[in-house]
Structures are given as C-alpha cells and as structure tokens.
Amino acid sequence: MMNWLERYRLKLYIHNSIWIFPSLSIIVALVVAALLTRIESALGWRMNLSQDTARVVMSTVAAALFTLVVVGSSAVLLVVQLASAQLTPRVIALVYRNTARKLCLSAFVFTFTFSVAALVRIENSVPFLTSYLAAYGFLVNLALFLYFIDSIGKTVRPSSAVQVVAFAGREVIRSVYPLRLDDRIPNTLEPAEGFKDEHGRVVINKVDGVVLSFDLKGLVYLAERSNCLLELVPQVGDYVASGDPLFRIFYGGENISDDSLHKAVAISQERNLDQDPMFAFRIIVDIASKALSPAINDPTTAVLSIDQIHHLLRDVGSRRLAEGREVDRKGNLRLMYRTPNWEDFVHLAVTEIRQYGRDSIQIMRRLRAMLENLIETLPERRAPLLRQQLKSLSESSKRSFLDADDFNLAEEGDLQGMGGGGKEANFEKSAVSIIS
C-alpha cells in the first residue's frame, strides 16, 4: 500500500505532466479499433468504397493528424519559452497543468493512432464504422486544433497569466484558511516559542529541496499515538538542505521512527501552490517586478498584477489565518508548524512593487488605491499595517517626485493607475449621477 508521500508524488507528477494522457490515448485507440473491427466482422458491415480510395483518405487523415500533434507540441514549447522570458519562469508549471490542453493533445494522438489502425485493416473490403470514425474524428480534431491555438495564444498575455495564477491562489487560500475572520474567537493555544527551550529529539532532513506539503492529519495521528508533540521546523515554501533539522519531538515520541516522519513531508526542487498561498503572491509580484525593470518598462502590466494582488490580499485579510497548531480529538496540542501571517502577505505584496515602481506615478496611484480600499473594507485589526504601508508609499513619492504637481498626482489613488480619476474626479462623477 502506498504511503502519503508516494501518493502525493504520484498525484503531483500526473498533475504537472502533459504526456501521460496522450500516451494513454494510444492504447485506448488501439483497443477501440480492435473492438470495432470485431463488431463489424460479426455484423458484416462494409463500406461501398474501393480499397485504394479508402487507403488514400486514411493516409491523408493520419498525416494531417500527425502534423497537428507536432504543431500542438511545438506551440506548447514556444509558449513555455515566451512565458518564461516575458513573465516569469514560475508560470511554466501552470502551462503544463492546463487540463484543456492535455485533452486536446490526447484527442489528436487518439485520432492519429486510430486512423493508422484503420489504415492497416483495409484489405479485401473497407471497414464501415472504423473508417467513418477516423474521417469524422479528423473534422472534430480540426475544430479542437483551432480552439487549442486560440487558447494557447492567449496564455502569454499578461492579463491571462496573472488571472490564472490569482485563481489558483484563491483556491489554495480558501483551502488553507477555510474560516472567515472572527474577532470573537480567542487564541487559547500556547505559542510555539514556549517550547524552544525544551529539550527535544531532532529529526534531520535527508534530501535537498523545497518543502512542498506535509501530511497534517498523518502527523497528528503519529503524535497522538505516541503521546508526544511534533514541531515541523521549516515552513512550506522554505528551502532545506540535507542535514538541516526537519522535526523536533517533545515529551516522548521514542517509538516514532525518523523514516515515518520523512514520509510525511514532500520535498522537491520547485515550489507549488498546493499548500503554499504565499507562492501565488510571489509569482504575481515577480511578473510585476519584471514589467517594472528598466529594460522592459511596462507599468501597465504591473498594474494588472496589482489588480489581482488587491483581491488576493482582501481574501487573505478577511480570513482567520492558521495559527500553526493542530490538536487531537481530545484537544491536546500535537503538531506545531510555521505559517505566514498577515505581515508576511502584506510585505510580499507591496514592498518590492513599491520599490521598483517608485518612479512611476501610475504604480504609486494604483498601490495607494489598493491600500486605501483595503483599509476601508477589511476589519480594523488588519488596518495598522496597511496604514504603515500607505505612509511608506507617501515617503517614496516625496523622494521620487520633486515637482509638486507630480507629487500631488502620485498622492491620489486610482484603480486604473492612470485614467481612472482620482478622489475628486470619482466624487464629481458620483455627484453628477445622483443629481441626474
């Protein structure tokens, strides 16, 4: 029976691989062709068409479909290169994860294999169902190819890329932080720092890589069964080297093997979004930072990134962030782990973009609009850090815009960066609509 780590690695490999479904479609196509041939032989169904004509048609269909497979694969590789160069290399995994592209390539490979199987079965007569399925399957694949090219061409657009990342980020935020923020829920668990001075057994990491995920339920079960307390030292998203501490075990746990703990943590070469909500912010901030570099100088793409960061921050700020404590069925603390707090999210979302975009009035206005809106819409406990960021934004504007008119323009919030109107323009528009 597979353990948690083996199941996770298999699921992740299937999720990130684009070749598995097309390869399986080859086997399916051969099986379907063989079954249809037997059915046609039993029923005596044959097409009223010469063998030479059928061979020419099937050969043309097979050649055309092989071309679709080659062009589709080349388009995927081209998009990976463009997305990596123009946006960030961290979006490559999302290109391979797209289910629609996997299904399109699978359909191309299936119909190609099926048409070749139909071609070799044309002997004294032409099979009826097999030939019709291959011919009309080609027309379906032609329509799928047009959709495939349209879809993959839109992938390299900055707006599409940041939307895909933001959508994945919302999903992981809501899975990691399912509870809405509630001021009435007190924090009754003892902080992790209280255990730092306790003597505990240290479990050492064996492989180099990034912590992707861990088996929360499995670790709680191990700790409950051994009546001990486990601490996962690295945070999800941290890089750990061989020899670094991976776990600390407090108050017993002598019967817990190091191997069982190693199998409860997934470590690989690159971060992903499974249990890492910070990674979504990291990808979008990287896209914005590259757009703000002097070599590219594309602040509008950075504004598109801030649009998504704005709503991700609102989603995070309205939720009760995990405390990094898990209890067993009796309410005993069994597992401690590090988790990002509100300060981590805000600093990652704002600091680098403010730094790289300090000379752009468009960026300053969009950041200000985001911070002001979050202060108004989020609970008060989230506001102090946002006000601090707003103050830092004003200080950056003072240093960057020595001209009074430019400084005043940068001090107005604008949801479009430039063109959406400042506070006065928005007020005037609202007043006119009310009067009319």
N, C-alpha and C positions, 0 to 999 in steps of 0.2 A: 504494500500500500504506500502511495506517495505521501511524503510529509508536506508540511506547509510550504517550505522553501522550494521544493521541487514543483509543487502545483503552481506557485507564484511565478517561477521562472518559465514554466511551460506556457502559462497564460500570457505573460509579458512577451515571450518570443512570438507567439501566434499573433498577438495584437500588433506588434511592430514589424512583422514580416509581410511583404507583399507577394511572395512567390508561392505560399502554401496553397491557397485556394486555386490559383491557376494550375498548379501541378496536380491537385486532386481532380480537377475537371478533366484532365487527360484520361484518368482511369474511368471516370463516370461516362465519358464519351464512348470509350471502347466497349464498356458494358452495355450501354444503351443501344449502340449499333448492333452488337451481337444479339440482343434480345429482339430488336425489331426485325432482324433478318430471319430469326427462327419463327416469329409470328407470321411474317409474310410467306415463308416457305410452307407453313402449315395451312394457311388460308389460300395460298395460290395467287396472291396479289402481285401483279406485274404491270409496269408502265408501258404504254404503247409508244415506245420511243426506241430508236436504234441505239445499239451499244456505243457506236462511235460518237454520236451526238451527246449521249449521257456522259461519256468519258471527258469530252471537251468541256462540258458545263461544270462537272465536278472538279476538273483540273483548274479551271478558271476560278471557281469559288475557293478552292484550297489555297491557290497562290495569292488571291486577294486577301484572304483572312490572315495568312502568314504575314503579309505586309502590314495589316492592321496591328498585329501583335508587336512587330518590330517598331512601327511608328509610335504606338502607345507606350512601349517601354522606353524608347528614346525621349518621348515627351516628359515622362516621369523623371528621368535622369536630368534633363535640361531644367525642369522646374526646381529640382533639388539644388542644382548649381546656382541658379538665379536667386532663389530664396536665401541661400546661404550667403551669397555675395551682397545682395541688396538689403536684406533684412537682418537675419542673424542665423548662425548655424544651428541654434537650438530649436528651430522650427522644422528641421528635417524629419524628425520622428513623426510629427503631425502629418506630413505629406504621405508617409508610408502607412499611417493608421487609418486613412480615409477609406471607409467601407465601400462607398460607391465605386471608387477606382479599382478596388480589389475585385468587385463583382463584374465590372466591365471587362477587365483583363481576363477574368475567368470565362466569361461568355465568348470572348474572342478565341481563346485557346480551345474551349469545348467545341465550338463550331468548326474550327480548323481540323481538329483531330477527328471529329465525326465525319466531315466531308472526305478526309483521306480514307477513313474506314469504309465509307460508302463507295469510294472510287475502286478500291481493291475487290469489292464484292460484285462489281459489274462483270458478268461472264456471258452466259448464253442469253440472259434477259436482264432487264433493268429493274431493281427493287423499287417498289412504289413508295412506301412510307419513308424509307431511308432517304431517297432522292428528294422527295418533297421537303422533308425536314431540313436537309442540308441547304437546299436552294432558298427556301423562305427564311431559314435561320441567318443566311447571309444578309438578307434585307434588314432583319432585326438588328444584326450587328452593325450594319452601316449607320442606322439611327443611333445606336449606342455609342458609336465612334464619334459622331458629331457632338453628342452630349459630353463625351469624355474630353474632347478637345476644348469645348466651351468651359467645362468645369475646371480643368487643369490650367487653362489660360488665366482664369480669374484668381487662381491660387497665389500668384505672385503680386497681386495688387495689395498694397499695404493695408487698405481698409479691410479686405477679406482676411488677411493673415492675422491682424490683431483681433478681429471678431472671433475667429476660430479659437485663438488662444484664450480670449476672455470667456467664451462659452465653456471651454474645458475648465477654466479657473473657477467659474461659478459652480460647476458641478462638484469639484473637489472641495471647495469651501463649504458647500452645504452638506457634504458627506462627512467632513472632518469636524465641522461645527454645526450640528443639526439644531441646537437650541437657540431660540431668539434671546436677545439680551433682556434680563430681568433684574432690576435693581433690588428686588426683594429676596433674591437667593444669596445668602451669605457664603463666604469662603470659609468653611469649617475645617478643611484638611490642613494638616501641618505642612509648612513649606519644605521643599526638598533640601534647602540649605541646612536644616536642622540635623540632617543625617551625615553631613560631610565629615564631621569629626568622629563618627562611629567607625569602629574597625570592621571592615567587611572584606570578603573574598573578592578578588578582582579576576574577571574573565577577560583574557586577552584576545584581540582580533587577529585573525589569521590571513586575511586577504586585503589587498589594497583596493580602494574604490569608494564610491559614494553610497551612503545609506539611502536606499530607495523606499523601503517599507519595513514594517515589522508586524508580527503576529500578536496583536494586542490580547485577544481572548486566550490564545495559547499560553502566553507568558503569565497572565493572571492565573490560569489553571495550574501551571507549574508551581508558582509561588504559593497558591492555596494548598496544593497537595503536600508541599514541603514545609508549610507554615513559616514562610520567610518573606522578606521584602526584596524586590528586584529593582535596580535602577539601571535604565538604559542610558549610557553616558553620552554618546553622540546624538545629535538631533537629526531628524530626517532631512536630507539635503547636505549634511556635512561630509567632507572627505575624511576617511580614516585609513591609516596605513597599517601594515602588519606590525603587531607589537603594541598598538595603541589599546588602551582599556576600552572594552566594549560593554561589559556589565559590571556592576557591583552588587554583591549579595549580602544582605544584613540579616542578623538574628537567626542564623542557622542556614538551611539550604545545602547541607553537606551531601545529600543524595541527589542533587541536581547536577547532571553532567555538563561539562563545557560544550560538548557536541550538541546537546539538546537546545542550548541557548544559541549556538551559532546557527542552527537550522531555523530559528525563529526570526532572523534578520536577513533581509535581502540586500546584498551589496553588489553594485555593478559599476560600470565606467562612466555613466552619464545619468544625471537627474531625470526624473519624470514626474508627472502630475498625480500619480496615484494617491499618495498621502502627503503631498508637498504643495500646499497652497501658495507658499512664497515663490515657487518656481514660475507660476503664471505671471506674477508681477515682474520677476526677473527677466523673462522673455520680452514682455512689452516694454519695459524700461530699456532693455538693450536695443530694441528697434528704434525707440525714440532717441537714444544716445547716438546711434549711428546716423540717424537722419540729421542730428544737430552738429555733426562733425564738420569742420571747415571744408573738407573735400567734397561733401555731399550738399550741405546747406539746404535742407528741406524741412523747414519748421512745420509745414502743414502736415507732413506725416507724423511729426512729434505730437501735434495737436490731436490727430486721430488716435494716437496711443493714449494721450491723456483722457480722451473721451471714455475709453474702456477702463483705464485705471480709476477714473472718477467713480464709476458704478461698481467696480470691484471693491474699492475702499468703503463705499456705502454698504455693500453687502457684508463685508467683514465687520464694520463698525456696529452694525445692528445685531450682531450675533454674540452669544456668550462664548468667548474664546476658551479653548480647552485649558485646563489647569495642569495637565501633565500628571494626573493622579488617577489611578484606577483601583477600585475596591472589589472585593469578592462578594459572594452572595450574602455574607454576614455583615458586610460593611467595613471589613478590615482592609487597611491600605496594603496593596500587594505589588503595585507597579508604579514607578516614577519615571518620567521621561521629559525631555526638554521640548518645548513647543513655542512657536513665535507668539509674541504679544502684540498689542496694538502699536506700541512704539516701533517695533520691527517693521510692521507693514507700512506705517506712515513714512518712516525714514527711507525705506527702499523705494517707495512710490514717488517721493517728492525730491529728495536731496540731489540725486545725480542729474535729473532733468533740470532742476533749478540751477545747478552748477554749469551744465553745458549750454543751457539756453538763456543765461543771464544777459546776453547781448541782444536777445530777440524780444521786442515788445509783444509780439504775438504769443510767445510762450509765457511771458510774465502775466499777461492778461488772462490766458486760459488757466494757468495754475491758480491765480487769485480767484477766479470764478469758481473753480473746483473747491478750494478751501473754504470760501465763504458759504457755498451751498452745503457743504458737509457740516459746517458749524451750525447752520440753521436746521438741518434735517436729522442729524444724529443726536443721541442722548447727550446730556451735558457732561457726563463723565469722559466722553471722547473729545470734548471741545478744547481743553487746555493745550494739548499738544498741537492741535490744528492752528490755534491762535499763535503759538510759538513759531510754527512754520510760516504763518502769514507775516509775522514780524521779520523773520529772516528774509522773506521774499521782498519786503519793502527795503531792507538794508541792501540787498543785492541790486535793486533798482536804483538806489541812491548812488552806489558806486559805478554803475554801468551807464546811467543816463544823466549826464551833467546838464543837458539842456532841460529847462523847466517844463517846456511843452511835452517833450518825450517822457519825462518822469511822470507828469500828470496822466499821460495817456497809458503808461505802463501800470499805474496805480488803479486803473478801472478794470473790474472783472468783465470778461467777455467769453461766453460759452463757445464762440467760434474762433476765439483768438483775435482775429481782426475781421470786422464786418458784421458782428452780431449786435453791436451797440453796447455802450457802457450802461451804468446805472441810470443816468439821466435820460438816455435815449429809450431805455426799456420802460421807464416811468412815464415818459411822454406818450409812448405807444399805448400803454395800458390806459392812460387817461383819455386819449382820443377814442379808444374802443368803448370805454364806458359812456362817454358823452354821446357818441353816435348811437 
